[in-house]
Amino acid sequence: MQFIDGGVTAPKGFTANGMLCKIKESSTKNDLALIFSEKLCNAAGVFTQNKVKAESVKLTKENIANGKAQAVIANSGNANACTGEQGAKVARKMASLAADVLGINSGDVIVYSTGVIGKQLPVEKIEKNIQSLKDGLSKEGHKEARTAIMTTDTHYKECAVQTVIGGKTVRIGAMAKGSGMIHINMGTMLSVMTTDCAISSQMLENALRKSVAGTYNCVSIDGDTSTNDSLTILANGMAGNDEITCEGEDFEIFYEALNAINTQMAKKIAGDGEGATKLIECNVSGAKDVETARGLAKAVISSSLAKAAIFGSDANFGRFLCAMGYSGFDFSPEKTSITFESAENSMRTGATDFIGEQKGKRTSLKVFENGVPLDFDEALAKKVLQEAEIKINIECKDGTACGTAWGCDLTYEYVKINGDYRT
Amino acid sequence: MQFIDGGVTAPKGFTANGMLCKIKESSTKNDLALIFSEKLCNAAGVFTQNKVKAESVKLTKENIANGKAQAVIANSGNANACTGEQGAKVARKMASLAADVLGINSGDVIVYSTGVIGKQLPVEKIEKNIQSLKDGLSKEGHKEARTAIMTTDTHYKECAVQTVIGGKTVRIGAMAKGSGMIHINMGTMLSVMTTDCAISSQMLENALRKSVAGTYNCVSIDGDTSTNDSLTILANGMAGNDEITCEGEDFEIFYEALNAINTQMAKKIAGDGEGATKLIECNVSGAKDVETARGLAKAVISSSLAKAAIFGSDANFGRFLCAMGYSGFDFSPEKTSITFESAENSMRTGATDFIGEQKGKRTSLKVFENGVPLDFDEALAKKVLQEAEIKINIECKDGTACGTAWGCDLTYEYVKINGDYRT
């Protein structure tokens, strides 16, 4: 398995495009995207567990229920959530506009929306632009599509891999947005995955659900689970492998590739949290089961106090223990140890952030051992915590299970971004 | 029932004192407090549900288990949490130091600690100062004690009421600290209540548990449930009323007075959250039961995004609906309405913040009705949201139950305070 370029258009048969149509009047960047497969795809999706669901999410769940889809239309600038009957009509209109220009069924269109909640979406702007959006579909178009779904994101997030299944080269691509209102529960803010692998929609869904639990669902930026979280995957089968319809070696290879993408995307979303200056990775080991390990790790990276401490490069590990204590998951404080770890020059470099190996010397510093604070070097701790990617390694000695969660620091910039998002 | 001056020393037979003993070397304000009743008291307490409990909390739970107590020793500057066996010794030493100078049993001493987690508490500083702390006990001493438990609080929090039970005047007083790591679950950061009412420890505990559920436990500053939350009440019986040992009219009067204090203290803690510029009160009505109403209200005031929006005076009510949606509590988005309300000149004026009636004209503005966003006046919304006390009134139409929760906005200052608490 290897990482390749190309995002959602890396797999055979997929094209994409994006453009600015000013869903939000003040917008100056792309805000409408279209992704198209020349063949009808098997499809699966996972969606927000928020009781309040965007109209786009409701429609997409309906459209994908038969395990088939062929296109994705996505907008930023308006979430089409809490918009009542009119919002439902707008979501259906978006699907039929895309279907008409593509010459496909509107029931095979996935609709994504992201942006402000509780405002009606000006669908006439999409109507005016849909033909030129369609006319611009291309292999290079992933570059236009990936920015069209961004809101407060500072980097686009895309990723693609290829692997070999049954002698055939198979590719999987993805693009996502993140940033704010991220405390993922069953999908992500918005993520589209594509693959040319031949695989049944049931096996696609199995792979997605298993992978999401340890990747997207282990990310928290601010504890707010969005109304719009959606992750869907379209498989057009054009790689020519024998269709994967059950567990086995082929499924394992596909799963490994899919999970590698999802892990990278989870880190990209966490590292580009609203206002974030640092990616925080919390690794819990020695927990009694995987759910506990992930739950404890997620509590740590979700704590406002822990996040603010990391922002200030303050080795205030007591806040991690406090968060673990109220998480509702079981552990023994008196057997717990905590180590900080970072690598020199773990710089954030544009959209390729946090992929691959870190450069520079790794430093680790134990601050708490078997329930007792250690008399550590605070100057060294400060240095370790000033890097852009911080690992918090927590050893529990209650069992053998491990889990990882990703988050970011809490900064002035987060407050600024969310204190006046509309203006 | 009426509000009176005097805090914890308002009831008969109670004296208090506070002083600076530099638990944290850099401290310049009082950090050690003592409260004493000349008679042994019936006592009850509620404590943090965090699995990680401070050593002071563990000892206090043990000491109060017999329903009796006579004194409280409290320090700020160090939480004595995650400090292992040495921390347990320190807590016991604090109790015995207080007991020795007061001439009482160390098992009748309540110990409170608050401050940084995971550092050993320098108990020798308490030992050096305990005699002069005791010598200064007085009726006026509540003024020294109330500041000694503050950490990042900008105002002290105290309150007292008097009422008449069985022909006798009965008083209840309280002091508390709040500010950060506040997402109360079963007590508050630190709160001491005193009363001269004659009441059994069982009935004290009943009153406390019932009141806490709708007051302290409905406050959130940052979603972090502290390791040190403790609320205890000491009743010395010196008012001379017939002891309250069962439900009935006397208990109701006592409960009403106790609950009035707890409501005020909850608002004081929320309004003085770390970095807060505004008190947010969320009132949910028409819910199917009280637990649901409180759960929905607490989700709204706990959301980082909702809090940041209020900081920016942004009427982004979609974030409230989003928070209600992931709260785990039931409601029907399509039947929900939301109104903002504030009063002109709802100024924060020192320690008496938010007590009594607001001055100025009340303005209310409906922004969402029966699941549909209204086309409201954004300039007026901005004006309403610029006041220092904001009410968010949410109508559910699922039943008749009501619930209220209190919180504060998320500001640059919160990040600053917690990004480098130690320095």
Chai-1 contact restraints between the chains, C-beta under 6 A:
chainA,res_idxA,chainB,res_idxB,connection_type,confidence,min_distance_angstrom,max_distance_angstrom,comment,restraint_id
A,N50,B,G325,contact,1.0,0.0,6.0,A-B,restraint_1
A,N50,B,Y326,contact,1.0,0.0,6.0,A-B,restraint_2
A,K51,B,G325,contact,1.0,0.0,6.0,A-B,restraint_3
A,V52,B,L321,contact,1.0,0.0,6.0,A-B,restraint_4
A,V52,B,G325,contact,1.0,0.0,6.0,A-B,restraint_5
A,V52,B,P333,contact,1.0,0.0,6.0,A-B,restraint_6
A,C82,B,G318,contact,1.0,0.0,6.0,A-B,restraint_7
A,C82,B,L321,contact,1.0,0.0,6.0,A-B,restraint_8
A,G84,B,G371,contact,1.0,0.0,6.0,A-B,restraint_9
A,G84,B,V372,contact,1.0,0.0,6.0,A-B,restraint_10
A,I117,B,G318,contact,1.0,0.0,6.0,A-B,restraint_11
A,G118,B,F317,contact,1.0,0.0,6.0,A-B,restraint_12
A,G118,B,G318,contact,1.0,0.0,6.0,A-B,restraint_13
A,G118,B,P373,contact,1.0,0.0,6.0,A-B,restraint_14
A,M181,B,L305,contact,1.0,0.0,6.0,A-B,restraint_15
A,D222,B,S304,contact,1.0,0.0,6.0,A-B,restraint_16
A,G223,B,S304,contact,1.0,0.0,6.0,A-B,restraint_17
A,D224,B,S303,contact,1.0,0.0,6.0,A-B,restraint_18
A,D224,B,L305,contact,1.0,0.0,6.0,A-B,restraint_19
A,T225,B,Y326,contact,1.0,0.0,6.0,A-B,restraint_20
A,T227,B,C322,contact,1.0,0.0,6.0,A-B,restraint_21
A,S303,B,D224,contact,1.0,0.0,6.0,A-B,restraint_22
A,S304,B,D222,contact,1.0,0.0,6.0,A-B,restraint_23
A,S304,B,G223,contact,1.0,0.0,6.0,A-B,restraint_24
A,L305,B,M181,contact,1.0,0.0,6.0,A-B,restraint_25
A,L305,B,D224,contact,1.0,0.0,6.0,A-B,restraint_26
A,L305,B,N418,contact,1.0,0.0,6.0,A-B,restraint_27
A,A308,B,V415,contact,1.0,0.0,6.0,A-B,restraint_28
A,A308,B,N418,contact,1.0,0.0,6.0,A-B,restraint_29
A,A308,B,G419,contact,1.0,0.0,6.0,A-B,restraint_30
A,F311,B,G419,contact,1.0,0.0,6.0,A-B,restraint_31
A,G312,B,G419,contact,1.0,0.0,6.0,A-B,restraint_32
A,G312,B,D420,contact,1.0,0.0,6.0,A-B,restraint_33
A,D314,B,D420,contact,1.0,0.0,6.0,A-B,restraint_34
A,D314,B,R422,contact,1.0,0.0,6.0,A-B,restraint_35
A,F317,B,G118,contact,1.0,0.0,6.0,A-B,restraint_36
A,G318,B,C82,contact,1.0,0.0,6.0,A-B,restraint_37
A,G318,B,I117,contact,1.0,0.0,6.0,A-B,restraint_38
A,G318,B,G118,contact,1.0,0.0,6.0,A-B,restraint_39
A,L321,B,V52,contact,1.0,0.0,6.0,A-B,restraint_40
A,L321,B,C82,contact,1.0,0.0,6.0,A-B,restraint_41
A,C322,B,V52,contact,1.0,0.0,6.0,A-B,restraint_42
A,C322,B,T227,contact,1.0,0.0,6.0,A-B,restraint_43
A,G325,B,N50,contact,1.0,0.0,6.0,A-B,restraint_44
A,G325,B,K51,contact,1.0,0.0,6.0,A-B,restraint_45
A,G325,B,V52,contact,1.0,0.0,6.0,A-B,restraint_46
A,Y326,B,N50,contact,1.0,0.0,6.0,A-B,restraint_47
A,Y326,B,T225,contact,1.0,0.0,6.0,A-B,restraint_48
A,P333,B,V52,contact,1.0,0.0,6.0,A-B,restraint_49
A,G371,B,G84,contact,1.0,0.0,6.0,A-B,restraint_50
A,V372,B,G84,contact,1.0,0.0,6.0,A-B,restraint_51
A,P373,B,G118,contact,1.0,0.0,6.0,A-B,restraint_52
A,L410,B,V415,contact,1.0,0.0,6.0,A-B,restraint_53
A,Y412,B,Y412,contact,1.0,0.0,6.0,A-B,restraint_54
A,Y412,B,V415,contact,1.0,0.0,6.0,A-B,restraint_55
A,V415,B,A308,contact,1.0,0.0,6.0,A-B,restraint_56
A,V415,B,L410,contact,1.0,0.0,6.0,A-B,restraint_57
A,V415,B,Y412,contact,1.0,0.0,6.0,A-B,restraint_58
A,N418,B,L305,contact,1.0,0.0,6.0,A-B,restraint_59
A,N418,B,A308,contact,1.0,0.0,6.0,A-B,restraint_60
A,G419,B,A308,contact,1.0,0.0,6.0,A-B,restraint_61
A,G419,B,F311,contact,1.0,0.0,6.0,A-B,restraint_62
A,G419,B,G312,contact,1.0,0.0,6.0,A-B,restraint_63
A,D420,B,G312,contact,1.0,0.0,6.0,A-B,restraint_64
A,D420,B,D314,contact,1.0,0.0,6.0,A-B,restraint_65
A,R422,B,D314,contact,1.0,0.0,6.0,A-B,restraint_66
